[in-house]
């Protein structure tokens, strides 16, 4: 075999048997990407192979772990202004790939790892596809979950292979399946046990005269299940259109565009269909939803998941042994995820019965996993053996970190803090899983407040990805770095916030539930509140989620406030009335809803308490009020320095309380609506509904200056350095955001520690 071309993208070689091999190995990327960097060299060697009479066929394979992971999202996150030029690029490359398909020589894809999005579409340009069996390998079209659609001809081709129904499910649900399921679905032709076998079978296909004609080019080929105008096709389309509308609420336009490609594309030759696909891809690509989903849903979350916000200069904090104080649902959940990560866990409760019950929680989760084939008895036993129930405070000695998750009572937390610190190593980290009590206040009970930090989990811990890390006034960077290392180790997503009542997530999410209560008291029918909330993309309505949290807890939290304004007092009195009526929430079967088994129905008494007011029946305003209110509170958190960065507000709102992903998160949502429109809405609501809608002065200044959060004029946009006069005009949060935008790590805390000039020095002025 002679090597003809070798570069940083691929290696092209031709064997004595006339089989050419294109081995993709994009050295400057952690995985192969469906990108401009790839297509230049690939187009060159593919043309060479087709033109070379000695070449009988081409095998396309990868020496990376993945076959190809998809498009380069870094390029997609910054679309060029010229849409027509972008359309020409997309269509031009697809037409080039079509020439290879029609070149008369068989191309075979050997799929040795993930083939996702553009990676799968590259494989579909090959006439035969062989995958290596591996339960971790994923094959599919994830584009719609990023606000895009398969734009490398996959949207047009999938119905030929999977039928209309199968392709709609695969594309619209962003399905990613293992090789065996991909073969059953029609995406690949064969699954083998080893890469060597796949390569041998690929050569055999070529040397034995395997077909070089794609199904969409075969006039005798029939689409599985029938085409658009067949009885089955008509029924599939009708059901599909209804399901898309129901599932997306019209908030994810890429799903509609993908449906358009299937509907129109199947009624025309493939070379016309890919023109439709390219045009619909451009529509999705330039949508606000796609840019939001890529920026926050992919980049910001992945950066947070890797702990990019960790303070520099601190080695990795190894946690071999974790102390867990409290074995209730939260403590039991934290113990489980820590044990799964390989840590020994001392699970302490007041009584051994409670501690054992906490361990049983993990056993229940593992039994379900075993029954579903997602774990084994051996693996489950190893995890359970790492959880040690106890009632002895002395068992916290030798722990690298302790996390407290006892009841939200300051005196109780102070008592367990003192008890634990008496035996805990002086250099070890103490975390509190409080959801509302200020960390600085709780740290007053500690002799080592520099090691005291908030580590706020969400319930159920094994399913909820977010962890909110709260920095108290005396918390050290070392403690923060250790907490981030711990959260990354248990495979959760951390955000870092500064200390204040309610922190970020509890404080902001509280505005969602309270706005639901205000709407109810104004006479909006409860069913309308709940349905509008789900229509705009919230996973659960504000009334239902209040029941889940419990009215008792809400009453306790509001009761602990130093003072309540008139608007909060209204919600407090409503909550108190419900609690007095015995309607504590879901746990006791009665709240805004009545619960019986797995069914729930809105309590009829709500209509008696708050008769419907026809003047409130405006679904658009209801939806805006629910989302605007959370976004406004999120900005206040940023403005006050509770949030250190806008992206933490976006990530936290998406993962912490289900803010609709298509918006990009609660800060991105302000850009999504438009800053001027958002402020105008809030001003209108201030006049109509009360002072909780008052817009902060700094947000008005942003609008007056023509700025956004993430656009080309955004305070987070990459840009050339500003002049000193412009810098000095910035308020603290804006200065921090600007510093971050040009690659300087800065927080509001920096401005408290340093003078403005020192921060400017960091910025190079």
C-alpha positions in Angstrom: 0.0 0.0 0.0 1.4 3.4 -1.0 0.7 6.6 0.8 -0.3 9.3 -1.7 -1.2 12.2 0.6 -0.7 12.7 4.3 -1.5 15.9 6.2 -3.0 17.1 9.5 -6.5 16.2 8.3 -6.3 12.8 6.7 -4.1 10.2 5.1 -4.9 8.9 1.6 -3.4 5.6 0.4 -4.0 3.1 -2.3 -3.4 -0.6 -1.9 -2.0 -3.1 -4.5 -5.6 -4.5 -4.7 -6.9 -1.1 -5.9 -8.7 -0.2 -2.7 -8.1 3.4 -1.6 -8.3 4.3 2.1 -9.1 7.7 3.4 -8.1 7.7 7.1 -9.4 10.9 8.8 -7.3 12.1 11.7 -7.8 15.8 12.3 -4.8 16.4 14.5 -5.7 20.0 15.6 -9.1 18.9 16.9 -10.0 16.4 19.7 -12.3 14.7 17.2 -13.0 14.8 13.5 -15.4 17.6 12.4 -17.7 18.1 9.4 -16.1 21.4 8.6 -14.2 23.5 6.0 -10.9 22.3 7.4 -12.0 18.7 6.5 -13.6 19.3 3.1 -10.7 20.9 1.4 -8.4 17.9 1.7 -11.3 15.4 1.4 -12.6 16.8 -1.8 -9.1 16.6 -3.2 -8.5 12.9 -2.4 -12.1 11.9 -3.4 -11.7 13.5 -6.8 -8.3 11.8 -7.1 -9.7 8.4 -6.3 -12.6 8.7 -8.8 -10.2 9.9 -11.6 -7.7 7.2 -10.9 -8.5 4.2 -13.1 -6.5 1.9 -10.8 -8.8 2.6 -7.9 -11.7 0.2 -7.6 -13.3 1.9 -4.6 -12.8 4.0 -1.5 -12.9 3.1 2.2 -13.6 6.1 4.6 -12.5 5.5 8.2 -11.1 7.3 11.2 -8.1 6.9 13.5 -9.8 9.1 16.1 -12.0 7.6 18.8 -15.1 8.9 16.9 -15.8 8.4 13.2 -16.9 12.0 13.1 -18.7 14.0 15.9 -20.5 16.5 13.7 -20.1 20.1 12.6 -17.6 22.6 14.1 -20.0 24.5 16.4 -17.4 27.2 17.0 -17.9 28.2 13.4 -21.7 27.8 13.6 -21.9 30.0 16.7 -20.8 33.1 14.7 -22.7 33.1 11.4 -21.5 35.5 8.6 -23.8 38.3 7.7 -24.2 37.3 4.1 -26.9 34.6 4.2 -26.8 34.1 0.4 -23.1 33.4 0.5 -23.6 30.9 3.3 -26.3 29.2 1.4 -24.0 28.9 -1.6 -21.3 27.3 0.5 -23.6 24.7 2.0 -25.3 23.8 -1.3 -21.9 23.9 -3.1 -20.3 21.4 -0.8 -23.4 19.1 -0.9 -23.4 19.2 -4.6 -19.7 18.2 -4.5 -20.5 15.2 -2.3 -23.2 14.3 -4.7 -20.7 14.1 -7.5 -18.7 11.6 -5.4 -21.9 9.5 -4.9 -22.5 9.5 -8.7 -18.8 8.9 -9.6 -19.3 5.2 -10.4 -17.0 3.9 -7.7 -18.2 2.4 -4.4 -17.5 4.3 -1.2 -17.7 2.4 2.1 -17.8 4.0 5.5 -16.2 2.1 8.4 -17.8 3.6 11.5 -15.6 2.8 14.5 -17.1 5.3 16.9 -19.7 8.1 17.2 -21.2 9.2 13.9 -23.3 12.2 14.8 -24.9 15.0 12.7 -22.5 15.8 9.9 -20.5 12.7 10.7 -23.5 10.5 10.0 -24.2 12.6 6.9 -20.7 12.0 5.6 -21.3 8.3 6.1 -24.5 8.5 4.2 -22.6 9.8 1.2 -21.0 6.3 1.1 -22.8 3.5 -0.7 -22.2 1.0 2.1 -21.8 1.5 5.8 -20.3 -0.9 8.3 -20.2 -0.1 12.1 -18.1 -1.7 14.8 -20.3 -2.9 17.7 -19.9 -0.8 20.8 -22.7 0.0 23.3 -21.1 3.5 23.8 -21.1 4.4 20.1 -23.9 6.8 19.1 -25.3 7.2 15.6 -27.9 9.8 14.8 -29.0 13.4 14.0 -28.7 15.6 17.1 -29.1 18.9 15.2 -32.7 19.8 16.1 -31.8 20.0 19.8 -29.3 22.7 18.8 -31.9 24.6 16.8 -30.5 23.3 13.5 -31.5 20.5 11.1 -29.3 18.0 9.2 -27.9 20.3 6.5 -25.4 17.8 4.9 -28.2 16.1 2.9 -29.2 13.9 5.9 -32.6 15.4 6.1 -33.3 14.7 2.5 -31.8 11.2 2.6 -33.1 9.8 5.9 -36.7 9.1 4.6 -35.3 6.9 1.8 -33.6 4.7 4.4 -35.9 4.9 7.4 -39.2 5.7 5.9 -41.1 9.0 6.7 -42.1 8.0 10.2 -38.7 6.6 11.1 -36.9 9.6 9.8 -39.2 12.1 11.4 -38.7 10.4 14.8 -34.9 10.2 14.3 -34.5 13.9 13.2 -37.2 15.6 15.3 -36.4 13.8 18.5 -32.6 14.1 17.9 -32.3 10.3 18.5 -28.8 8.8 19.0 -28.7 5.0 18.9 -26.2 2.3 19.1 -25.0 0.5 15.9 -27.4 -2.4 16.2 -30.4 -0.1 16.4 -29.0 2.0 13.6 -28.8 -1.0 11.4 -32.4 -2.0 12.3 -33.5 1.5 11.4 -31.8 1.3 8.0 -29.0 3.8 8.5 -26.2 1.3 8.2 -25.9 -2.0 6.5 -23.8 -4.2 8.8 -22.4 -4.4 12.4 -19.2 -6.3 13.1 -17.3 -7.1 16.3 -13.9 -5.6 15.5 -12.3 -2.8 13.4 -10.2 -5.4 11.6 -13.3 -7.2 10.5 -15.0 -4.0 9.4 -12.0 -3.1 7.2 -11.9 -6.6 5.7 -15.6 -6.6 5.0 -15.3 -3.1 3.4 -12.6 -4.3 1.1 -14.6 -7.4 0.2 -17.6 -5.2 -0.7 -15.5 -3.2 -3.1 -13.6 -6.1 -4.6 -16.7 -8.2 -5.2 -18.3 -5.4 -7.2 -20.5 -3.8 -4.5 -23.1 -1.3 -5.8 -22.1 2.3 -6.4 -25.7 3.5 -6.7 -27.5 5.2 -3.9 -31.1 4.4 -3.1 -32.2 7.9 -4.0 -30.6 7.5 -7.4 -32.2 4.2 -8.1 -35.5 4.8 -10.1 -36.8 1.4 -9.0 -36.3 2.0 -5.3 -39.4 2.5 -3.1 -39.4 4.5 0.1 -40.2 2.2 3.1 -43.8 2.7 4.2 -44.7 4.8 1.1 -44.1 8.3 -0.1 -45.8 11.6 0.7 -48.9 10.9 -1.3 -49.4 7.3 -0.2 -52.1 6.6 2.4 -49.5 5.9 5.0 -47.5 9.0 4.1 -50.5 11.3 4.4 -51.4 9.8 7.8 -47.8 10.1 9.0 -47.5 13.7 8.0 -50.8 14.7 9.6 -49.8 13.1 12.9 -46.3 14.5 12.6 -47.4 18.1 12.1 -49.7 17.8 15.1 -47.0 16.3 17.3 -44.4 18.8 16.4 -46.7 21.7 17.3 -47.7 20.0 20.5 -44.1 19.2 21.6 -42.4 22.4 20.6 -45.2 24.9 21.1 -43.9 26.6 18.0 -40.8 27.6 19.9 -38.3 25.5 18.0 -38.6 26.5 14.3 -35.9 24.0 13.2 -38.4 21.1 13.8 -40.9 22.8 11.4 -38.1 23.4 8.8 -37.0 19.7 9.0 -40.6 18.7 8.3 -40.7 21.0 5.3 -37.6 19.3 3.9 -39.2 15.8 4.3 -42.5 16.9 2.8 -41.2 18.9 -0.2 -38.0 16.9 -0.7 -39.7 13.5 -1.3 -41.8 15.0 -4.1 -38.8 16.0 -6.2 -35.5 14.5 -7.4 -32.8 14.4 -4.8 -30.7 17.1 -6.4 -33.6 19.5 -6.1 -34.4 18.2 -2.6 -31.0 19.2 -1.3 -31.7 22.8 -2.5 -34.8 22.8 -0.3 -32.7 21.4 2.5 -30.0 24.0 2.2 -32.5 26.8 2.2 -34.3 25.5 5.3 -30.9 24.9 7.0 -30.0 28.5 6.5 -33.3 29.6 8.0 -32.6 27.5 11.1 -28.9 28.5 11.2 -29.7 32.2 11.3 -32.5 31.9 13.8 -32.1 33.3 17.3 -33.1 29.9 18.7 -30.2 28.1 17.1 -27.7 30.7 18.3 -29.1 30.5 21.8 -29.0 26.7 21.9 -25.5 26.6 20.6 -24.1 29.3 22.8 -25.7 28.2 26.1 -27.0 24.7 25.5 -23.7 23.5 24.1 -20.7 25.8 24.8 -21.6 27.4 28.1 -22.9 24.2 29.7 -19.9 22.2 28.5 -17.5 24.8 29.8 -19.2 24.7 33.2 -19.2 21.0 33.2 -15.4 21.0 32.8 -15.0 23.5 35.7 -13.6 26.3 33.6 -14.5 28.8 36.3 -12.1 27.3 38.8 -9.7 29.8 40.3 -6.2 29.5 38.8 -3.2 28.3 40.8 -4.9 25.5 42.7 -4.1 21.8 42.3 -6.8 19.3 41.9 -8.5 18.6 45.2 -8.8 14.9 45.6 -11.8 13.6 47.5 -11.4 9.9 48.4 -13.7 10.1 51.5 -16.8 12.3 51.8 -18.8 13.0 55.0 -22.5 13.4 54.4 -24.5 14.9 57.3 -28.2 14.1 57.0 -29.6 11.0 55.2 -32.9 12.5 54.0 -33.7 12.6 50.3 -31.1 15.2 49.6 -28.3 13.7 51.7 -29.1 10.2 50.3 -28.9 11.5 46.8 -25.6 13.3 47.3 -24.2 10.1 48.9 -25.3 8.1 45.9 -23.7 10.3 43.2 -20.5 10.5 45.3 -20.3 6.8 45.7 -20.9 6.3 41.9 -17.9 8.6 41.4 -15.8 6.2 43.4 -15.8 8.0 46.8 -16.2 6.4 50.2 -19.2 8.1 51.9 -19.8 8.3 55.6 -23.6 8.8 55.7 -24.6 10.2 59.1 -28.0 10.7 60.5 -29.3 11.1 64.1 -30.6 7.5 64.2 -29.1 4.4 62.5 -32.6 3.7 61.1 -32.4 7.0 59.2 -28.9 6.4 58.0 -29.8 2.9 56.7 -32.8 4.3 55.0 -30.6 6.8 53.2 -28.4 4.0 51.9 -31.5 2.1 50.8 -32.3 5.0 48.6 -29.2 4.2 46.6 -30.1 0.5 46.5 -33.5 1.4 45.0 -31.9 3.4 42.2 -29.4 0.6 41.4 -32.1 -2.1 41.4 -34.0 -0.1 38.7 -30.8 0.3 36.7 -30.2 -3.4 36.8 -33.7 -4.2 35.8 -33.3 -2.0 32.8 -30.0 -3.5 31.8 -28.0 -0.3 32.6 -26.0 -1.8 35.4 -25.0 -5.2 36.9 -25.2 -6.8 40.4 -21.4 -6.6 40.7 -21.3 -2.8 39.9 -24.2 -2.1 42.2 -22.6 -4.0 45.1 -19.3 -2.0 44.6 -21.2 1.3 44.8 -23.2 0.2 47.9 -20.1 -1.0 49.6 -18.7 2.5 49.5 -21.7 4.0 51.5 -21.3 3.6 55.3 -24.3 4.5 57.5 -23.4 6.0 60.8 -24.6 8.0 63.8 -21.1 8.8 65.1 -19.7 12.3 64.5 -16.2 10.9 65.0 -16.6 9.1 61.6 -16.2 12.5 59.9 -12.5 12.3 60.9 -10.4 11.5 57.9 -13.0 12.9 55.4 -11.6 15.1 52.7 -14.9 17.1 52.5 -18.1 17.2 54.5 -21.4 18.3 53.1 -24.3 19.2 55.5 -27.9 18.6 54.3 -29.9 18.8 57.5 -33.2 20.7 57.9 -33.2 24.4 57.0 -32.8 25.7 60.5 -29.9 28.0 61.4 -29.4 26.7 65.0 -29.4 23.1 63.9 -26.9 23.8 61.2 -24.7 25.6 63.6 -24.8 22.7 66.0 -23.7 20.1 63.4 -21.0 22.5 62.1 -19.4 22.8 65.5 -19.8 19.1 66.2 -18.2 18.1 62.8 -15.3 20.7 62.8 -14.2 19.2 66.2 -13.0 16.1 64.4 -12.5 17.3 60.8 -9.0 18.1 59.6 -8.2 21.8 59.8 -7.5 22.0 56.1 -10.6 20.1 54.9 -13.6 21.7 53.2 -17.0 22.0 54.8 -20.0 22.5 52.4 -23.6 23.3 53.2 -26.4 22.2 51.0 -28.7 25.0 52.0 -31.1 26.4 49.4 -32.0 29.7 51.2 -29.9 30.5 54.2 -26.9 32.9 53.6 -23.6 31.1 53.6 -21.9 34.0 55.4 -24.4 33.7 58.2 -24.0 29.9 58.5 -20.2 30.3 58.5 -20.4 32.3 61.7 -20.7 29.0 63.5 -17.4 27.8 61.9 -14.0 28.3 63.3 -12.6 28.1 59.8 -14.9 30.2 57.6 -12.3 30.3 54.8 -13.1 26.6 54.3 -16.9 27.0 54.5 -18.8 27.1 51.2 -22.3 26.5 49.9 -22.9 23.5 47.7 -26.5 23.6 46.7 -27.9 20.5 45.0 -31.3 20.1 43.4 -33.8 17.3 43.9 -33.7 14.5 42.8 -29.9 14.7 43.0 -29.3 11.7 40.8 -31.2 13.3 37.9 -30.7 17.0 38.3 -27.4 18.1 36.6 -26.9 21.6 38.3 -25.0 22.4 41.5 -24.9 26.0 42.7 -21.7 26.8 44.5 -22.1 29.8 46.9 -19.1 31.8 48.0 -19.4 33.5 51.4 -17.7 36.7 52.4 -14.8 34.7 54.0 -14.7 31.7 51.6 -11.3 31.2 50.2 -10.4 30.6 46.5 -9.0 27.3 47.7 -12.3 26.2 49.1 -14.0 27.3 45.9 -11.5 25.4 43.7 -12.1 22.3 45.9 -15.9 22.6 45.6 -15.6 22.9 41.8 -13.3 19.9 41.6 -15.8 17.9 43.6 -18.8 18.8 41.5 -16.9 18.0 38.3 -15.8 14.7 39.8 -19.4 13.6 40.4 -20.2 14.7 36.8 -22.5 17.5 37.7 -22.5 21.1 36.2 -21.3 23.8 38.6 -22.1 27.5 38.6 -20.6 29.9 41.1 -22.5 32.7 42.7 -21.9 35.1 45.5 -23.8 35.0 48.8 -27.1 36.7 49.3 -30.6 35.5 50.6 -31.9 32.9 48.2 -28.6 33.0 46.2 -29.5 32.9 42.5 -31.6 29.8 41.7 -33.9 29.8 44.7 -34.4 33.6 44.5 -35.1 33.6 40.8 -37.2 30.5 40.6 -39.3 31.9 43.5 -40.4 34.7 41.2 -41.9 32.1 38.8 -44.0 30.5 41.5 -44.9 33.9 43.0 -46.0 35.3 39.7 -48.2 32.2 39.2 -49.8 33.1 42.6 -50.3 36.8 41.5 -51.9 35.6 38.3 -54.2 33.4 40.2 -55.2 36.1 42.6 -55.9 38.5 39.7 -58.5 36.0 38.4 -56.6 34.1 35.7 -58.1 30.6 35.6 -55.6 28.2 37.1 -55.8 25.8 34.1 -54.9 28.7 31.9 -51.8 29.6 34.0 -50.6 26.0 33.9 -51.2 25.5 30.1 -49.6 28.8 29.1 -46.5 28.0 31.2 -46.0 24.7 29.4 -46.8 26.3 26.0 -44.0 28.8 26.4 -41.6 26.0 27.2 -41.5 25.6 31.0 -41.5 21.9 32.0 -44.1 22.4 34.8 -46.6 25.1 35.6 -46.0 27.4 38.5 -48.9 26.1 40.5 -47.9 22.4 40.1 -44.2 23.1 40.9 -45.2 25.1 44.0 -47.1 22.0 45.2 -43.9 19.9 44.6 -41.7 22.3 46.6 -44.5 22.5 49.2 -46.5 25.4 50.5 -45.1 24.7 54.0 -41.6 25.4 52.9 -42.7 28.5 51.0 -44.4 29.8 54.1 -41.3 29.1 56.2 -39.0 30.9 53.8 -41.2 33.9 53.5 -41.7 33.9 57.2 -38.0 34.1 57.8 -37.7 37.2 55.6 -36.6 40.3 57.7 -39.4 42.2 56.1 -41.9 41.5 53.3 -43.1 44.1 50.8 -46.8 44.4 50.0 -46.6 42.1 47.0 -44.8 39.4 48.8 -47.2 39.8 51.7 -50.1 38.9 49.3 -48.4 35.7 48.3 -47.5 35.0 51.9 -51.2 35.3 53.0 -52.4 33.1 50.1 -49.8 30.5 51.1 -50.8 30.7 54.8 -54.4 30.3 53.9 -53.7 27.1 51.9 -51.5 25.7 54.7 -54.2 26.5 57.3 -56.7 24.6 55.1 -54.4 21.6 55.3 -53.3 22.0 51.7 -49.5 21.6 52.2 -48.6 20.4 48.7 -48.1 17.2 46.8 -46.5 15.3 49.6 -49.8 15.3 51.7 -52.0 15.0 48.6 -53.5 18.5 48.7 -52.3 21.9 47.4 -53.2 23.8 44.4 -54.0 20.3 43.1 -55.7 17.3 44.5 -53.5 14.2 44.2 -54.7 10.6 44.1 -52.1 8.0 43.1 -50.4 9.3 40.0 -53.2 11.5 38.9 -53.8 15.1 39.9 -56.6 17.6 39.2 -56.7 21.3 40.1 -58.5 21.9 43.3 -62.0 23.3 42.5 -61.8 25.5 45.5 -59.4 27.8 43.7 -62.1 29.0 41.4 -64.3 29.8 44.4 -61.4 31.7 46.1 -60.5 33.6 42.9 -63.4 33.9 40.4 -62.2 34.2 36.8 -61.7 37.8 35.5 -62.3 38.1 31.7 -59.9 41.1 31.7 -57.0 38.7 32.5 -57.5 36.2 29.7 -54.5 37.2 27.6 -52.3 34.2 27.1 -49.5 36.3 25.5 -49.2 38.6 28.5 -49.4 35.6 30.9 -46.5 33.9 29.1 -44.5 37.1 29.1 -45.0 37.7 32.7 -43.8 34.3 33.7 -40.6 34.5 31.7 -40.0 38.2 31.9 -40.2 38.1 35.7 -37.5 35.4 36.0 -35.3 37.2 33.5 -35.7 40.5 35.3 -34.7 38.9 38.6 -31.7 37.2 36.9 -30.5 40.5 35.7 -30.9 42.0 39.2 -28.7 39.1 40.5 -26.1 40.1 37.9 -26.4 43.8 38.6 -26.0 43.2 42.4 -23.0 40.9 41.9 -24.7 37.7 43.0 -24.1 36.3 39.6 -20.4 36.6 38.6 -21.0 36.1 34.9 -24.1 36.3 32.6 -23.5 32.8 31.3 -23.9 31.4 34.9 -27.4 33.0 34.9 -28.1 31.3 31.6 -26.7 27.9 32.6 -28.3 28.0 36.0 -31.7 28.9 34.7 -31.7 26.2 32.1 -30.4 23.4 34.3 -31.7 24.6 37.7 -35.3 25.4 37.0 -36.1 24.5 33.4 -36.1 28.0 31.8 -36.9 27.3 28.1 -33.8 26.2 26.2 -34.7 27.9 23.0 -34.2 31.3 24.8 -30.6 30.5 25.7 -31.4 31.1 29.4 -32.8 33.9 31.5 -30.2 36.5 30.5 -30.1 35.5 26.8 -33.9 35.8 26.9 -33.6 39.6 27.3 -31.6 39.7 24.1 -34.1 37.3 22.5 -37.0 39.6 23.3 -35.0 42.7 22.5 -33.7 45.0 25.3 -35.9 47.9 24.3 -39.0 45.7 24.1 -38.2 44.0 27.4 -37.9 47.3 29.2 -41.1 48.6 27.6 -42.9 45.5 28.7 -41.6 45.8 32.3 -42.5 49.5 32.5 -46.0 48.6 31.3 -46.2 45.8 33.9 -44.9 48.1 36.7 -47.8 50.5 36.0 -50.4 47.7 35.8 -49.2 45.1 38.2 -46.8 46.6 40.8 -43.3 47.7 41.7 -41.8 44.2 41.4 -41.4 45.0 37.7 -39.2 48.1 38.2 -36.3 48.0 35.8 -32.8 48.6 37.2 -31.0 51.7 36.1 -28.0 49.8 34.6 -30.3 47.9 32.3 -31.8 51.1 31.0 -28.3 52.4 30.5 -27.4 49.4 28.4 -30.4 50.0 26.2 -29.6 53.7 25.9 -26.1 52.8 24.8 -27.4 50.4 22.2 -25.8 47.4 23.9 -26.9 43.8 24.2 -25.6 40.9 26.2 -24.4 38.6 23.4 -24.8 40.3 20.1 -22.1 42.1 18.1 -22.6 45.1 20.5 -22.9 42.8 23.5 -21.0 43.3 26.7 -20.0 39.7 26.4 -19.0 39.9 22.7 -15.4 39.4 21.7 -14.2 42.8 20.6 -11.2 45.1 20.3 -10.2 46.8 23.5 -12.1 49.9 24.4 -10.6 53.3 25.2 -9.9 54.4 28.8 -12.7 56.9 28.8 -15.2 54.2 27.8 -13.9 51.9 30.4 -14.2 54.4 33.2 -17.9 55.0 32.4 -18.7 51.3 33.1 -20.5 50.1 36.2 -19.0 47.2 38.1 -21.0 44.4 36.5 -20.5 45.8 33.0 -16.7 46.1 33.6 -16.5 42.5 34.7 -18.5 41.3 31.7 -16.2 43.3 29.4 -13.1 41.9 31.1 -14.4 38.4 30.6 -15.3 39.1 27.0 -11.7 39.8 26.1 -10.3 36.9 28.0 -9.4 38.4 31.4 -10.7 36.5 34.3 -12.4 39.0 36.6 -15.3 38.9 39.0 -17.2 41.5 41.0 -15.2 40.4 43.9 -12.1 41.6 42.2 -13.5 45.1 42.3 -14.1 44.8 46.0 -10.5 43.7 46.6 -8.7 46.0 44.2 -9.1 49.6 43.2 -10.6 50.3 39.8 -7.1 51.2 38.5 -5.7 47.8 39.5 -8.5 46.1 37.6 -7.7 48.3 34.6 -4.1 47.3 34.9 -5.2 43.7 34.6 -7.0 44.7 31.4 -3.7 46.1 30.1 -4.4 49.9 30.6 
